[in-house]
Amino acid sequence: MRWYERLTLAGYAALIWLAQPLLRRKLARRGVREPGYQEAVGERFGHYAHEAPVTAGAVWIHAVSLGEARAAAVLIAALRAQEPGLRFLLTHGTATGRAEGQLLLKPGDLQAWLPWDTPGAARRFLAHFRPAIGVFVETEVWPILLAQCRVHGVPTVLANARMSEISARKAARLGWLSRPAFAGFAAVLAQTARDAERLGALGAREPRVCGSVKYDARPDAELLARGRAWARHAGRPVVLLASSREGEEQAFFEEVWQQIVVGTPFDSTRKMMRSPWCLVVPRHPQRFDAVAAVAAAQGFEVSRRSTWGADGPAGVSEGDGSRPVVLLGDSLGEMPLYYGLAAVALLGGSFGGTGGQNLIEAAACGCPLILGPSTYNFADAAVHAIAHGAAERVSNVHQGVRLALQWLEDPQALRERGDRGEASVQPHRGAALAQAQAILALKPSSGGSQFPTTLRGYVV
């Protein structure tokens, strides 16, 4: 490592070390709403309650949150198919990512929080787990941890890598820190050519375009079939706001109320029984109660997924017929069920400037999509879906609700849109195999043996 890189990292490390009390306070606050954040807090700082496990040679995969953990699931399956005896160490940064990662573990695998990015925590993490190779999924770059991996001979890969124009501009402003970090990856496996170009401009060495592993994800067939069966028995179409973010639900409820309640007065219980149902699935589980409260304040009766029986929403009571019902998807890991239930979906995250959620999953489930203006997280996938007639873009949630209700008037055209979505996914599959092979090509045959008893490295 060059002297100026060491000096830069030392300054960054000092700032991160000073911020540790703020991190502990943040974890304590989040732990009140999400108990998962109170679990094994010491691991965040490289302290482990148990003795060092026998993990030398494991493939370490970091999937920070829920979306990355789901992408990691596809990649891990491809790695196991190539080398069945592999053992994995999974690390995460959020409670939802850790919960999703727990589902991927098999005997011999381990899970931990990613350590806070200080020299001491990074060294203790590497000495404790002794991985053979590190794989960071999509966008995670931690300069000190990556520098320690280079010092101790642990090759690192940025897999399923994406870099939006907005993120690239932010990283470029911190080029003194980000360029050495990106240059330190042994391989960068980009989703698209534009991702590869931006990553290369940030210092990544010869990034390869491999496609997105999310195209290789197969929707849970049982959940999808159950959702479609519920849709047939519901007696009405369902409009879904999928993986919604804060602020999007309020606009959604307002426009639904305007169109269904104000625009078409409920002059009888029978008329209400013919109206569409609206289903909202918040992106973050800690917001389930808050979203239910927003719906109730608008005037809706709320029916939560956690209260449904075997017949799904078909058994929902309409009360006295004076209030329309909003369905709330208050569960995790059931998006195929919700996409199967829906006749059309508005993509959450695309209306509030946060770049959109995973629209590939919706297309694979055969659910027609309405996108907002912000889809930079899945820019190429959005263009592809629109070009194939599986999706359309609108300017805001209000336009999206009106378009969805318009689409419901032509069920045959809706089914054709869904079919085009399913078909559009097929040509892009194969990225998981390509990335798995690239990772295994870099994995040392005697992983873990390069670690000395006491790890060396600079100290802040």
C-alpha positions, -999 to +999 in steps of 0.1 A: +000+000+000+014+034-010+023+059+018-004+084+007-030+057+007-021+047+042-023+084+053-057+088+036-070+057+053-056+067+086-075+100+085-107+082+075-102+057+102-098+084+128-132+099+118-149+065+118-134+057+152-147+090+167-182+083+153-185+050+171-206+064+200-231+077+174-233+043+158-241+027+192-268+053+198-283+047+164-283+009+169-300+013+203-327+035+187-334+012+158-334-018+182-365-004+199-384-008+166-365-037+152-352-061+180-328-077+154-305-047+158-299-055+195-285-089+186-248-095+189-239-058+189-203-066+198-198-081+163-203-047+148-170-037+164-151-070+158-157-086+192-170-121+193-185-139+223-175-174+211-141-189+203-128-186+168-148-210+145-132-234+121-140-214+090-107-210+073-114-214+036-150-203+037-165-180+011-174-148+028-204-130+012-215-096+024-251-088+016-260-056+035-298-056+034-328-075+021-324-069-016-287-078-015-295-109+005-320-121-021-295-115-048-269-134-027-293-163-025-292-168-062-254-164-063-249-189-034-271-214-051-249-211-083-217-215-062-230-245-044-240-261-077-204-256-090-187-267-058-211-286-034-187-287-005-184-249-001-190-233+033-202-197+036-198-169+060-226-143+055-224-108+068-250-081+068-257-045+079-295-045+085-319-066+105-339-075+074-308-086+056-297-108+085-331-124+088-332-132+051-296-145+052-305-168+080-327-187+055-296-194+033-275-211+059-267-248+059-247-269+084-211-255+085-221-220+074-219-190+097-234-155+099-223-123+115-227-085+113-202-067+091-177-050+114-176-012+117-149+001+093-120+006+117-086-010+115-090-029+148-125-042+140-114-053+104-083-071+117-103-089+145-129-100+120-104-114+095-084-131+123-116-147+137-132-160+106-102-165+082-121-164+050-106-176+017-123-149-004-147-120+002-176-112-021-194-079-017-229-079-033-239-049-055-227-017-040-209-021-007-174-006-005-156-003+029-122+012+024-104+000+055-119-035+055-109-038+018-074-025+026-070-051+054-081-078+030-054-068+005-027-067+033-036-102+044-040-118+010-078-122+009-090-116-026-122-096-029-149-094-055-176-068-061-204-091-075-236-082-093-221-047-092-242-017-100-233+020-100-260+046-108-251+080-121-261+096-088-239+072-068-210+076-092-210+114-087-210+110-049-182+085-051-162+107-074-164+136-049-146+113-024-122+099-051-092+102-027-109+074-007-131+055-031-106+051-060-081+030-040-110+009-026-124+001-060-090-005-074-084-031-046-110-055-058-095-085-076-126-086-098-156-064-104-186-082-120-209-055-133-246-059-142-246-036-173-221-019-196-230+015-181-223+001-146-190-012-158-181+022-174-189+041-142-171+016-120-140+018-142-140+056-140-140+052-102-109+031-103-121-005-107-097-026-128-112-040-160-148-045-147-166-074-165-202-072-177-219-103-165-256-093-162-278-093-131-282-124-110-317-112-102-328-124-136-319-159-125-341-157-094-371-180-098-403-169-080-415-193-054-439-214-074-461-223-045-465-187-034-472-175-069-498-202-075-515-194-042-516-158-050-532-165-084-557-188-068-566-161-043-570-137-073-595-160-090-616-163-058-614-126-048-643-116-070-626-084-079-592-072-093-564-061-070-541-030-075-508-034-057-483-008-045-453-030-042-423-024-018-435+011-010-414+038+006-425+065+030-446+092+014-458+069-015-485+053+005-502+086+014-504+097-022-517+062-032-544+062-006-555+098-015-558+090-052-576+056-046-600+074-023-606+101-049-611+076-078-631+049-060-649+067-032-654+103-044-653+097-081-677+067-080-699+072-049-708+040-031-746+041-033-749+005-022-731-024-006-734-043-038-715-015-057-687-016-031-684-053-036-676-048-073-648-022-067-611-030-069-592-039-038-560-020-032-530-038-016-499-021-002-468-040+008-443-016+026-406-021+018-396-021+055-414-042+081-410-016+109-434+006+089-464-018+088-482-002+117-475+033+104-489+025+070-520+009+085-525+041+105-522+063+073-548+041+055-572+043+085-568+081+087-578+083+051-610+064+058-602+029+047-609-003+066-575-021+069-572-059+064-538-072+072-522-103+056-514-117+091-552-120+097-562-138+065-572-174+065-566-201+039-588-183+014-568-151+015-586-118+011-617-135-003-628-139+033-623-103+042-654-087+058-667-055+042-684-044+074-715-024+068-704-014+033-697+022+042-659+020+041-637+006+013-610-019+023-573-016+019-552-048+021-519-046+039-491-070+031-475-072+066-453-102+059-418-109+047-407-131+018-441-133+001-437-110-028-445-137-054-478-143-035-486-106-037-477-103-074-498-134-081-527-118-064-524-085-081-538-076-116-514-047-119-487-032-096-472+002-090-435-001-083-425+013-049-394+034-046-399+047-081-422+076-071-401+091-043-367+095-058-351+064-042-344+046-075-371+019-074-372-016-061-367-049-079-390-048-110-374-080-124-392-100-098-425-085-108-419-093-145-409-129-137-442-132-118-461-120-148-475-089-131-479-058-153-460-028-139-465+009-137-432+028-129-426+062-115-398+085-127-371+072-104-357+038-115-320+043-115-314+012-093-328-009-122-323+015-151-316-011-179-343-034-165-369-006-166-360+003-202-362-034-212-396-039-195-411-008-211-397-018-245-414-052-242-447-037-233-446-052-197-445-018-181-453+019-185-439+050-169-458+078-153-449+110-135-464+104-101-485+081-079-517+099-088-512+092-125-502+056-117-534+049-098-555+063-127-536+043-153-540+011-132-577+016-130-578+022-167-559-010-174-584-030-153-610-022-179-593-045-204-584-078-187-571-095-219-546-067-225-535-069-189-528-107-193-508-100-224-487-075-206-480-100-179-471-127-204-446-102-221-431-096-187-424-132-181-410-137-216-387-106-212-368-122-183-357-154-201-330-139-224-311-123-195-306-155-174-272-170-169-255-142-149-254-162-117-234-190-133-209-166-149-203-148-117-200-180-097-173-193-120-154-160-118-155-160-080-143-196-078-115-189-102-101-164-077-106-185-046-073-198-032-071-236-030-058-234+006-080-206+018-073-192+053-037-205+056-022-171+048-032-156+081-006-153+108-014-158+145-014-120+150-026-099+121-004-070+111-015-036+098-015+001+107-031+012+139-051+044+145 
